[in-house]
Amino acid sequence: MATLNRIQLIGNVGKDPESSYTPSGKMVAKFTLAVSNTWKTGDEKKTETEWFNLEAWDGIAKTISQYVKKGSKLYVEG
C-alpha cells in the first residue's frame, strides 16, 4: 500500500540561500522559511511562527540561488 505525504508552505525566507554542489555535480540550495499563523482571541492578536529548513536540488536550486533572497515571500510544495 502506497502512502502520500504532502506539505504546502507560504512564508518568508529567513536568510539568503546557501548553494553548493555534490561531488557528482548536482546543485543544492539550502534555506530557511518562516511560516506565521495569526489569530485573535477576544481583543488580543496572537502570532506563532514556525521555521522550516529546506533544500532544493538541480534546476530549482539554480533558480532559488539566482532570485531568492532574505525576506522573499515563497510558496513551497513538496
Buried (B, 14 or more C-beta within 10 A) or exposed (E): EEEEEEEEBEBBBBEEBEBEEEEEEEBBBBBBBBBEEEEEEEEEEEEEEEEBEBBBEEEEBBEBBEEBEEEBEBEBEE
